[in-house]
Amino acid sequence: MKQLALVGIGAGAAAALLFASLSSGSFLSILLFYLAPLPVMIAGLGWGHWAALLAGATGSLAIAVFFGGVLFLAFLVGIGAPAWWLCYLSALARPAPAAAEGGQPTLEWYPPGRLVLWSAVAGSALAILVSLAMANFALDAESFRAALASAFSRLFGVKTGADAVPVAPGARDPARFIELMVTLVPPAAAVVATVTNVVNLWLAGRIVKFSGRLVRPWPDIAGMSFPSLAAGALGAAIALSFTDGMLAILASIVGASLIMAYGVLGFAVLHGITRGQTSRPVVLGGVYASVIVFGWPVLMLALLGLIETFFGLRARVGARQGRPKV
């Protein structure tokens, strides 16, 4: 119990320091900020979800003391709560069907695909909270966009309204840039938060596995899948994003997170269908590089993930190549 408390408090302090490093304004601080969930997840996967819960509470309290209530809420919703919840789910297990039928007793662990979906849910929640906070918690679309535009104008030093500077013919219009930011930043924040949750959970798992403290066996990530209900949720979010009002804004945020989740599934499918191929390193390296450099190819991977959900692409490719089901 004492060790758990020490680990939890230490992990929470480390997470708070990583989170607060963004205030320095350096380029390295951005990377450290994105790694803020890592200590909490390491504590949770290695010492149990109670350690993650204590780490999240410690980090939230430290942020509240030094930076105030808004950043406390951001840390709690964006770092502490998602990290604890993902660690809690990761440790869930139940007897496998073979054990129930009298076979060799084995455990069925919480599926990695659902952990990715929960990462997307947490990413959506954080993006919605941050967007609402920047817009002074305006709850109608017009007020939300106006408040967010005002916040971005102050952030980038763009003058609007009566103070706006006339734009010369052929020059870039700052007002157009602010309008674009208002449209793109909330969904982009959801994508970044989703990726942050997924990458930190994977990295924490690898670190804890290397230390020998990982309770569950390492999952077959290339074989992960999503429930069909997730595709329905994505379709509904995309459809609602084309409507008007605040519902469309929220739907665009949720849809962006789910598209990113299906992009992760697409990566898993690509890993699965290239198993045993000599060109695998080149294909995977090229895809990863294109996503990192350009970003938009993740949409093709999301489509690949949807194809897998509806048509079982990995099983078809595996059968054609004479391999067992992935």
Short mmCIF file of the C-alpha atoms (twelve columns), coordinates in Angstrom:
data_MODEL
# 
_entry.id   MODEL 
# 
loop_
_atom_site.group_PDB 
_atom_site.id 
_atom_site.type_symbol 
_atom_site.label_atom_id 
_atom_site.label_alt_id 
_atom_site.label_comp_id 
_atom_site.label_asym_id 
_atom_site.label_seq_id 
_atom_site.Cartn_x 
_atom_site.Cartn_y 
_atom_site.Cartn_z 
_atom_site.pdbx_PDB_model_num 
ATOM 1   C CA . MET A 1   0.000   0.000   0.000   1 
ATOM 2   C CA . LYS A 2   2.826   2.396   0.823   1 
ATOM 3   C CA . GLN A 3   4.544   1.632   -2.468  1 
ATOM 4   C CA . LEU A 4   1.305   2.209   -4.377  1 
ATOM 5   C CA . ALA A 5   0.863   5.598   -2.663  1 
ATOM 6   C CA . LEU A 6   4.436   6.648   -3.399  1 
ATOM 7   C CA . VAL A 7   4.162   5.582   -7.038  1 
ATOM 8   C CA . GLY A 8   0.815   7.349   -7.443  1 
ATOM 9   C CA . ILE A 9   1.996   10.610  -5.885  1 
ATOM 10  C CA . GLY A 10  5.272   10.548  -7.826  1 
ATOM 11  C CA . ALA A 11  3.520   9.807   -11.132 1 
ATOM 12  C CA . GLY A 12  1.009   12.582  -10.491 1 
ATOM 13  C CA . ALA A 13  3.775   15.083  -9.764  1 
ATOM 14  C CA . ALA A 14  5.630   14.041  -12.928 1 
ATOM 15  C CA . ALA A 15  2.469   14.366  -15.023 1 
ATOM 16  C CA . ALA A 16  1.781   17.839  -13.583 1 
ATOM 17  C CA . LEU A 17  5.333   18.953  -14.416 1 
ATOM 18  C CA . LEU A 18  5.022   17.683  -17.984 1 
ATOM 19  C CA . PHE A 19  1.663   19.419  -18.321 1 
ATOM 20  C CA . ALA A 20  2.988   22.685  -16.885 1 
ATOM 21  C CA . SER A 21  6.091   22.637  -19.112 1 
ATOM 22  C CA . LEU A 22  3.970   24.123  -21.905 1 
ATOM 23  C CA . SER A 23  4.117   27.476  -20.097 1 
ATOM 24  C CA . SER A 24  7.814   27.758  -21.017 1 
ATOM 25  C CA . GLY A 25  6.885   28.253  -24.663 1 
ATOM 26  C CA . SER A 26  9.769   26.190  -26.065 1 
ATOM 27  C CA . PHE A 27  9.394   23.625  -28.846 1 
ATOM 28  C CA . LEU A 28  10.499  20.786  -26.542 1 
ATOM 29  C CA . SER A 29  7.767   21.748  -24.070 1 
ATOM 30  C CA . ILE A 30  5.129   20.795  -26.656 1 
ATOM 31  C CA . LEU A 31  6.460   17.231  -26.819 1 
ATOM 32  C CA . LEU A 32  6.667   17.045  -23.013 1 
ATOM 33  C CA . PHE A 33  3.098   18.321  -22.754 1 
ATOM 34  C CA . TYR A 34  1.827   15.514  -24.997 1 
ATOM 35  C CA . LEU A 35  3.644   12.988  -22.785 1 
ATOM 36  C CA . ALA A 36  1.828   14.193  -19.643 1 
ATOM 37  C CA . PRO A 37  -0.516  11.135  -19.470 1 
ATOM 38  C CA . LEU A 38  2.445   8.738   -19.659 1 
ATOM 39  C CA . PRO A 39  3.460   8.700   -15.940 1 
ATOM 40  C CA . VAL A 40  -0.174  8.201   -14.881 1 
ATOM 41  C CA . MET A 41  -0.606  5.316   -17.325 1 
ATOM 42  C CA . ILE A 42  2.681   3.696   -16.284 1 
ATOM 43  C CA . ALA A 43  1.509   3.812   -12.667 1 
ATOM 44  C CA . GLY A 44  -1.886  2.387   -13.604 1 
ATOM 45  C CA . LEU A 45  -0.644  -0.452  -15.803 1 
ATOM 46  C CA . GLY A 46  2.200   -1.390  -13.454 1 
ATOM 47  C CA . TRP A 47  0.671   -0.876  -9.999  1 
ATOM 48  C CA . GLY A 48  -3.075  -0.978  -10.643 1 
ATOM 49  C CA . HIS A 49  -5.793  1.526   -11.433 1 
ATOM 50  C CA . TRP A 50  -5.783  2.839   -7.836  1 
ATOM 51  C CA . ALA A 51  -2.262  4.113   -8.434  1 
ATOM 52  C CA . ALA A 52  -3.473  5.826   -11.615 1 
ATOM 53  C CA . LEU A 53  -6.393  7.335   -9.725  1 
ATOM 54  C CA . LEU A 54  -4.063  8.690   -7.042  1 
ATOM 55  C CA . ALA A 55  -1.690  9.996   -9.718  1 
ATOM 56  C CA . GLY A 56  -4.522  11.791  -11.495 1 
ATOM 57  C CA . ALA A 57  -5.768  13.324  -8.249  1 
ATOM 58  C CA . THR A 58  -2.252  14.403  -7.225  1 
ATOM 59  C CA . GLY A 59  -1.531  15.983  -10.593 1 
ATOM 60  C CA . SER A 60  -4.909  17.762  -10.675 1 
ATOM 61  C CA . LEU A 61  -4.363  19.151  -7.167  1 
ATOM 62  C CA . ALA A 62  -0.876  20.398  -8.090  1 
ATOM 63  C CA . ILE A 63  -2.185  22.136  -11.211 1 
ATOM 64  C CA . ALA A 64  -5.055  23.708  -9.218  1 
ATOM 65  C CA . VAL A 65  -2.662  25.083  -6.592  1 
ATOM 66  C CA . PHE A 66  -0.185  26.620  -9.039  1 
ATOM 67  C CA . PHE A 67  -2.305  27.500  -12.084 1 
ATOM 68  C CA . GLY A 68  -5.933  27.822  -11.001 1 
ATOM 69  C CA . GLY A 69  -9.274  26.260  -11.788 1 
ATOM 70  C CA . VAL A 70  -9.405  26.287  -15.609 1 
ATOM 71  C CA . LEU A 71  -6.145  24.377  -16.076 1 
ATOM 72  C CA . PHE A 72  -7.113  22.100  -13.180 1 
ATOM 73  C CA . LEU A 73  -10.239 21.140  -15.107 1 
ATOM 74  C CA . ALA A 74  -8.230  20.697  -18.314 1 
ATOM 75  C CA . PHE A 75  -5.746  18.385  -16.542 1 
ATOM 76  C CA . LEU A 76  -8.506  16.416  -14.848 1 
ATOM 77  C CA . VAL A 77  -10.563 15.887  -18.015 1 
ATOM 78  C CA . GLY A 78  -7.667  15.656  -20.460 1 
ATOM 79  C CA . ILE A 79  -5.020  13.765  -18.462 1 
ATOM 80  C CA . GLY A 80  -6.093  12.322  -15.124 1 
ATOM 81  C CA . ALA A 81  -9.542  10.877  -15.810 1 
ATOM 82  C CA . PRO A 82  -8.822  9.348   -19.272 1 
ATOM 83  C CA . ALA A 83  -5.501  7.848   -18.117 1 
ATOM 84  C CA . TRP A 84  -7.141  6.253   -15.070 1 
ATOM 85  C CA . TRP A 85  -10.126 4.968   -17.065 1 
ATOM 86  C CA . LEU A 86  -7.976  3.420   -19.805 1 
ATOM 87  C CA . CYS A 87  -5.786  1.716   -17.183 1 
ATOM 88  C CA . TYR A 88  -8.869  0.429   -15.380 1 
ATOM 89  C CA . LEU A 89  -10.303 -1.021  -18.589 1 
ATOM 90  C CA . SER A 90  -6.947  -2.505  -19.616 1 
ATOM 91  C CA . ALA A 91  -6.886  -4.650  -16.468 1 
ATOM 92  C CA . LEU A 92  -10.418 -6.034  -16.942 1 
ATOM 93  C CA . ALA A 93  -10.653 -9.735  -17.730 1 
ATOM 94  C CA . ARG A 94  -13.253 -12.507 -17.732 1 
ATOM 95  C CA . PRO A 95  -13.143 -16.290 -18.175 1 
ATOM 96  C CA . ALA A 96  -12.809 -17.206 -21.846 1 
ATOM 97  C CA . PRO A 97  -15.579 -19.351 -23.431 1 
ATOM 98  C CA . ALA A 98  -13.244 -22.366 -23.459 1 
ATOM 99  C CA . ALA A 99  -12.935 -22.137 -19.672 1 
ATOM 100 C CA . ALA A 100 -16.712 -21.942 -19.284 1 
ATOM 101 C CA . GLU A 101 -17.089 -25.120 -21.348 1 
ATOM 102 C CA . GLY A 102 -14.642 -27.045 -19.185 1 
ATOM 103 C CA . GLY A 103 -11.535 -26.471 -21.263 1 
ATOM 104 C CA . GLN A 104 -8.221  -25.040 -20.184 1 
ATOM 105 C CA . PRO A 105 -8.921  -22.087 -17.857 1 
ATOM 106 C CA . THR A 106 -7.947  -18.885 -19.663 1 
ATOM 107 C CA . LEU A 107 -8.852  -15.234 -19.413 1 
ATOM 108 C CA . GLU A 108 -10.305 -12.959 -22.059 1 
ATOM 109 C CA . TRP A 109 -8.869  -9.463  -21.581 1 
ATOM 110 C CA . TYR A 110 -10.506 -6.180  -22.479 1 
ATOM 111 C CA . PRO A 111 -10.104 -5.799  -26.270 1 
ATOM 112 C CA . PRO A 112 -7.541  -3.272  -27.543 1 
ATOM 113 C CA . GLY A 113 -9.987  -2.018  -30.157 1 
ATOM 114 C CA . ARG A 114 -12.379 -0.823  -27.477 1 
ATOM 115 C CA . LEU A 115 -9.495  0.897   -25.693 1 
ATOM 116 C CA . VAL A 116 -8.875  2.857   -28.904 1 
ATOM 117 C CA . LEU A 117 -12.565 3.810   -29.057 1 
ATOM 118 C CA . TRP A 118 -12.487 4.967   -25.434 1 
ATOM 119 C CA . SER A 119 -9.407  7.025   -26.299 1 
ATOM 120 C CA . ALA A 120 -11.499 8.701   -28.991 1 
ATOM 121 C CA . VAL A 121 -14.332 9.353   -26.539 1 
ATOM 122 C CA . ALA A 122 -11.885 10.951  -24.105 1 
ATOM 123 C CA . GLY A 123 -10.363 12.991  -26.933 1 
ATOM 124 C CA . SER A 124 -13.791 14.279  -27.933 1 
ATOM 125 C CA . ALA A 125 -14.633 15.227  -24.354 1 
ATOM 126 C CA . LEU A 126 -11.400 17.177  -23.949 1 
ATOM 127 C CA . ALA A 127 -11.782 18.990  -27.289 1 
ATOM 128 C CA . ILE A 128 -15.356 19.967  -26.444 1 
ATOM 129 C CA . LEU A 129 -14.348 21.228  -22.997 1 
ATOM 130 C CA . VAL A 130 -11.388 23.256  -24.294 1 
ATOM 131 C CA . SER A 131 -13.439 24.735  -27.149 1 
ATOM 132 C CA . LEU A 132 -16.258 25.725  -24.801 1 
ATOM 133 C CA . ALA A 133 -13.788 27.235  -22.337 1 
ATOM 134 C CA . MET A 134 -12.150 29.299  -25.093 1 
ATOM 135 C CA . ALA A 135 -15.625 30.460  -26.169 1 
ATOM 136 C CA . ASN A 136 -16.583 31.403  -22.586 1 
ATOM 137 C CA . PHE A 137 -18.981 28.427  -22.495 1 
ATOM 138 C CA . ALA A 138 -21.307 29.863  -25.127 1 
ATOM 139 C CA . LEU A 139 -23.949 27.225  -25.844 1 
ATOM 140 C CA . ASP A 140 -25.394 28.461  -29.149 1 
ATOM 141 C CA . ALA A 141 -23.520 28.179  -32.435 1 
ATOM 142 C CA . GLU A 142 -23.411 31.876  -33.308 1 
ATOM 143 C CA . SER A 143 -22.130 32.950  -29.891 1 
ATOM 144 C CA . PHE A 144 -19.692 30.028  -29.823 1 
ATOM 145 C CA . ARG A 145 -18.134 30.940  -33.182 1 
ATOM 146 C CA . ALA A 146 -18.002 34.649  -32.319 1 
ATOM 147 C CA . ALA A 147 -16.339 34.024  -28.949 1 
ATOM 148 C CA . LEU A 148 -13.896 31.528  -30.444 1 
ATOM 149 C CA . ALA A 149 -13.040 33.973  -33.243 1 
ATOM 150 C CA . SER A 150 -12.413 36.671  -30.645 1 
ATOM 151 C CA . ALA A 151 -10.140 34.323  -28.677 1 
ATOM 152 C CA . PHE A 152 -8.108  33.404  -31.776 1 
ATOM 153 C CA . SER A 153 -7.906  37.064  -32.822 1 
ATOM 154 C CA . ARG A 154 -6.367  37.964  -29.482 1 
ATOM 155 C CA . LEU A 155 -4.061  34.944  -29.636 1 
ATOM 156 C CA . PHE A 156 -2.692  35.808  -33.096 1 
ATOM 157 C CA . GLY A 157 -2.886  39.589  -32.703 1 
ATOM 158 C CA . VAL A 158 -5.435  40.013  -35.497 1 
ATOM 159 C CA . LYS A 159 -7.564  43.146  -35.362 1 
ATOM 160 C CA . THR A 160 -11.257 42.681  -36.078 1 
ATOM 161 C CA . GLY A 161 -14.344 44.840  -36.312 1 
ATOM 162 C CA . ALA A 162 -13.767 48.611  -36.382 1 
ATOM 163 C CA . ASP A 163 -10.044 48.107  -35.691 1 
ATOM 164 C CA . ALA A 164 -9.537  45.806  -38.675 1 
ATOM 165 C CA . VAL A 165 -6.841  46.831  -41.141 1 
ATOM 166 C CA . PRO A 166 -7.970  46.989  -44.808 1 
ATOM 167 C CA . VAL A 167 -6.604  44.099  -46.868 1 
ATOM 168 C CA . ALA A 168 -4.732  44.919  -50.043 1 
ATOM 169 C CA . PRO A 169 -5.838  43.171  -53.261 1 
ATOM 170 C CA . GLY A 170 -4.171  39.765  -53.519 1 
ATOM 171 C CA . ALA A 171 -3.071  39.759  -49.864 1 
ATOM 172 C CA . ARG A 172 -4.162  37.151  -47.359 1 
ATOM 173 C CA . ASP A 173 -7.190  38.126  -45.333 1 
ATOM 174 C CA . PRO A 174 -6.554  37.663  -41.569 1 
ATOM 175 C CA . ALA A 175 -10.305 37.456  -40.961 1 
ATOM 176 C CA . ARG A 176 -10.498 34.482  -43.316 1 
ATOM 177 C CA . PHE A 177 -7.661  32.822  -41.419 1 
ATOM 178 C CA . ILE A 178 -9.520  33.305  -38.112 1 
ATOM 179 C CA . GLU A 179 -12.696 31.905  -39.649 1 
ATOM 180 C CA . LEU A 180 -10.751 28.865  -40.818 1 
ATOM 181 C CA . MET A 181 -9.275  28.383  -37.337 1 
ATOM 182 C CA . VAL A 182 -12.734 28.517  -35.765 1 
ATOM 183 C CA . THR A 183 -13.892 25.749  -38.102 1 
ATOM 184 C CA . LEU A 184 -10.846 23.482  -37.988 1 
ATOM 185 C CA . VAL A 185 -9.328  23.792  -34.514 1 
ATOM 186 C CA . PRO A 186 -12.043 21.998  -32.437 1 
ATOM 187 C CA . PRO A 187 -12.021 18.823  -34.626 1 
ATOM 188 C CA . ALA A 188 -8.219  18.999  -34.909 1 
ATOM 189 C CA . ALA A 189 -7.938  19.201  -31.121 1 
ATOM 190 C CA . ALA A 190 -10.075 16.050  -30.859 1 
ATOM 191 C CA . VAL A 191 -7.773  14.237  -33.309 1 
ATOM 192 C CA . VAL A 192 -4.639  15.281  -31.407 1 
ATOM 193 C CA . ALA A 193 -6.168  14.270  -28.055 1 
ATOM 194 C CA . THR A 194 -7.181  10.870  -29.436 1 
ATOM 195 C CA . VAL A 195 -3.695  10.216  -30.846 1 
ATOM 196 C CA . THR A 196 -2.132  11.365  -27.557 1 
ATOM 197 C CA . ASN A 197 -4.231  8.887   -25.559 1 
ATOM 198 C CA . VAL A 198 -3.524  5.975   -27.912 1 
ATOM 199 C CA . VAL A 199 0.234   6.600   -28.226 1 
ATOM 200 C CA . ASN A 200 0.747   7.135   -24.499 1 
ATOM 201 C CA . LEU A 201 -1.219  3.992   -23.640 1 
ATOM 202 C CA . TRP A 202 0.868   1.944   -26.093 1 
ATOM 203 C CA . LEU A 203 4.120   3.487   -24.842 1 
ATOM 204 C CA . ALA A 204 3.176   2.939   -21.192 1 
ATOM 205 C CA . GLY A 205 2.302   -0.676  -21.961 1 
ATOM 206 C CA . ARG A 206 5.662   -1.281  -23.616 1 
ATOM 207 C CA . ILE A 207 7.549   0.303   -20.717 1 
ATOM 208 C CA . VAL A 208 5.641   -1.681  -18.091 1 
ATOM 209 C CA . LYS A 209 5.983   -4.896  -20.112 1 
ATOM 210 C CA . PHE A 210 9.743   -4.360  -20.326 1 
ATOM 211 C CA . SER A 211 9.862   -3.946  -16.537 1 
ATOM 212 C CA . GLY A 212 7.949   -7.207  -16.062 1 
ATOM 213 C CA . ARG A 213 5.027   -5.603  -14.184 1 
ATOM 214 C CA . LEU A 214 2.386   -5.816  -16.941 1 
ATOM 215 C CA . VAL A 215 -0.452  -7.946  -15.588 1 
ATOM 216 C CA . ARG A 216 -2.172  -8.789  -18.859 1 
ATOM 217 C CA . PRO A 217 -0.475  -10.461 -21.836 1 
ATOM 218 C CA . TRP A 218 0.487   -8.141  -24.664 1 
ATOM 219 C CA . PRO A 219 -2.484  -8.015  -27.057 1 
ATOM 220 C CA . ASP A 220 -2.411  -8.785  -30.770 1 
ATOM 221 C CA . ILE A 221 -2.815  -5.160  -31.864 1 
ATOM 222 C CA . ALA A 222 -2.729  -6.095  -35.548 1 
ATOM 223 C CA . GLY A 223 -5.791  -8.276  -34.941 1 
ATOM 224 C CA . MET A 224 -7.898  -5.720  -33.075 1 
ATOM 225 C CA . SER A 225 -11.424 -4.899  -34.225 1 
ATOM 226 C CA . PHE A 226 -14.236 -2.441  -33.526 1 
ATOM 227 C CA . PRO A 227 -17.874 -3.276  -32.802 1 
ATOM 228 C CA . SER A 228 -20.188 -2.483  -35.717 1 
ATOM 229 C CA . LEU A 229 -21.981 0.046   -33.517 1 
ATOM 230 C CA . ALA A 230 -18.903 2.307   -33.775 1 
ATOM 231 C CA . ALA A 231 -19.379 2.585   -37.542 1 
ATOM 232 C CA . GLY A 232 -22.986 3.630   -36.934 1 
ATOM 233 C CA . ALA A 233 -21.827 6.278   -34.463 1 
ATOM 234 C CA . LEU A 234 -19.311 7.591   -37.002 1 
ATOM 235 C CA . GLY A 235 -21.976 7.749   -39.720 1 
ATOM 236 C CA . ALA A 236 -24.357 9.597   -37.406 1 
ATOM 237 C CA . ALA A 237 -21.654 12.077  -36.358 1 
ATOM 238 C CA . ILE A 238 -20.721 12.823  -39.977 1 
ATOM 239 C CA . ALA A 239 -24.381 13.262  -40.957 1 
ATOM 240 C CA . LEU A 240 -25.084 15.591  -38.015 1 
ATOM 241 C CA . SER A 241 -21.975 17.650  -38.778 1 
ATOM 242 C CA . PHE A 242 -23.669 18.799  -42.003 1 
ATOM 243 C CA . THR A 243 -26.619 20.224  -40.090 1 
ATOM 244 C CA . ASP A 244 -26.668 23.638  -38.447 1 
ATOM 245 C CA . GLY A 245 -26.276 24.869  -34.889 1 
ATOM 246 C CA . MET A 246 -24.288 23.720  -31.903 1 
ATOM 247 C CA . LEU A 247 -25.148 20.073  -32.566 1 
ATOM 248 C CA . ALA A 248 -23.225 20.229  -35.852 1 
ATOM 249 C CA . ILE A 249 -20.136 21.621  -34.094 1 
ATOM 250 C CA . LEU A 250 -20.210 18.913  -31.433 1 
ATOM 251 C CA . ALA A 251 -20.830 16.226  -34.070 1 
ATOM 252 C CA . SER A 252 -17.801 17.404  -36.080 1 
ATOM 253 C CA . ILE A 253 -15.627 17.009  -32.974 1 
ATOM 254 C CA . VAL A 254 -16.927 13.507  -32.234 1 
ATOM 255 C CA . GLY A 255 -16.680 12.543  -35.911 1 
ATOM 256 C CA . ALA A 256 -13.039 13.683  -36.092 1 
ATOM 257 C CA . SER A 257 -12.145 11.552  -33.062 1 
ATOM 258 C CA . LEU A 258 -13.869 8.492   -34.507 1 
ATOM 259 C CA . ILE A 259 -12.221 8.972   -37.909 1 
ATOM 260 C CA . MET A 260 -8.861  9.007   -36.124 1 
ATOM 261 C CA . ALA A 261 -9.841  5.854   -34.225 1 
ATOM 262 C CA . TYR A 262 -10.670 4.140   -37.524 1 
ATOM 263 C CA . GLY A 263 -7.336  5.399   -38.832 1 
ATOM 264 C CA . VAL A 264 -5.662  3.478   -35.978 1 
ATOM 265 C CA . LEU A 265 -7.720  0.429   -36.942 1 
ATOM 266 C CA . GLY A 266 -6.557  0.931   -40.534 1 
ATOM 267 C CA . PHE A 267 -2.946  0.802   -39.335 1 
ATOM 268 C CA . ALA A 268 -3.749  -2.450  -37.508 1 
ATOM 269 C CA . VAL A 269 -5.321  -3.909  -40.665 1 
ATOM 270 C CA . LEU A 270 -2.283  -2.889  -42.700 1 
ATOM 271 C CA . HIS A 271 0.011   -4.596  -40.188 1 
ATOM 272 C CA . GLY A 272 -2.179  -7.694  -40.357 1 
ATOM 273 C CA . ILE A 273 -2.435  -8.071  -44.132 1 
ATOM 274 C CA . THR A 274 1.286   -7.454  -44.714 1 
ATOM 275 C CA . ARG A 275 2.442   -10.166 -42.311 1 
ATOM 276 C CA . GLY A 276 4.956   -12.474 -43.945 1 
ATOM 277 C CA . GLN A 277 5.509   -10.218 -46.975 1 
ATOM 278 C CA . THR A 278 9.054   -9.190  -47.886 1 
ATOM 279 C CA . SER A 279 7.857   -5.701  -48.833 1 
ATOM 280 C CA . ARG A 280 6.287   -5.159  -45.401 1 
ATOM 281 C CA . PRO A 281 8.944   -2.766  -43.970 1 
ATOM 282 C CA . VAL A 282 8.812   -0.580  -47.101 1 
ATOM 283 C CA . VAL A 283 5.008   -0.469  -47.181 1 
ATOM 284 C CA . LEU A 284 4.602   0.255   -43.476 1 
ATOM 285 C CA . GLY A 285 7.449   2.772   -43.439 1 
ATOM 286 C CA . GLY A 286 6.001   4.608   -46.430 1 
ATOM 287 C CA . VAL A 287 2.506   4.756   -44.945 1 
ATOM 288 C CA . TYR A 288 3.701   5.933   -41.534 1 
ATOM 289 C CA . ALA A 289 5.908   8.585   -43.151 1 
ATOM 290 C CA . SER A 290 3.103   9.854   -45.398 1 
ATOM 291 C CA . VAL A 291 0.708   10.168  -42.453 1 
ATOM 292 C CA . ILE A 292 3.282   11.987  -40.323 1 
ATOM 293 C CA . VAL A 293 4.291   14.374  -43.122 1 
ATOM 294 C CA . PHE A 294 0.964   15.017  -44.869 1 
ATOM 295 C CA . GLY A 295 -1.702  13.956  -42.375 1 
ATOM 296 C CA . TRP A 296 -4.534  13.437  -44.843 1 
ATOM 297 C CA . PRO A 297 -3.573  9.792   -45.766 1 
ATOM 298 C CA . VAL A 298 -5.042  8.829   -42.382 1 
ATOM 299 C CA . LEU A 299 -8.432  9.224   -44.105 1 
ATOM 300 C CA . MET A 300 -7.503  6.349   -46.428 1 
ATOM 301 C CA . LEU A 301 -6.528  4.279   -43.408 1 
ATOM 302 C CA . ALA A 302 -9.853  5.117   -41.756 1 
ATOM 303 C CA . LEU A 303 -11.579 3.861   -44.913 1 
ATOM 304 C CA . LEU A 304 -9.476  0.696   -44.681 1 
ATOM 305 C CA . GLY A 305 -10.648 0.279   -41.086 1 
ATOM 306 C CA . LEU A 306 -14.285 0.636   -42.172 1 
ATOM 307 C CA . ILE A 307 -13.769 -1.930  -44.950 1 
ATOM 308 C CA . GLU A 308 -12.367 -4.329  -42.356 1 
ATOM 309 C CA . THR A 309 -15.392 -3.765  -40.104 1 
ATOM 310 C CA . PHE A 310 -17.918 -4.609  -42.817 1 
ATOM 311 C CA . PHE A 311 -16.075 -7.122  -45.006 1 
ATOM 312 C CA . GLY A 312 -13.421 -8.808  -42.805 1 
ATOM 313 C CA . LEU A 313 -10.519 -7.886  -45.068 1 
ATOM 314 C CA . ARG A 314 -7.828  -9.481  -42.880 1 
ATOM 315 C CA . ALA A 315 -9.598  -12.838 -42.837 1 
ATOM 316 C CA . ARG A 316 -10.033 -12.777 -46.623 1 
ATOM 317 C CA . VAL A 317 -6.392  -11.889 -47.249 1 
ATOM 318 C CA . GLY A 318 -5.236  -14.456 -44.682 1 
ATOM 319 C CA . ALA A 319 -7.320  -17.202 -46.295 1 
ATOM 320 C CA . ARG A 320 -5.990  -16.301 -49.714 1 
ATOM 321 C CA . GLN A 321 -2.401  -16.493 -48.428 1 
ATOM 322 C CA . GLY A 322 -3.040  -19.707 -46.482 1 
ATOM 323 C CA . ARG A 323 -2.560  -18.011 -43.085 1 
ATOM 324 C CA . PRO A 324 -4.768  -18.445 -40.021 1 
ATOM 325 C CA . LYS A 325 -7.321  -15.735 -39.264 1 
ATOM 326 C CA . VAL A 326 -5.690  -12.567 -37.925 1 
# 
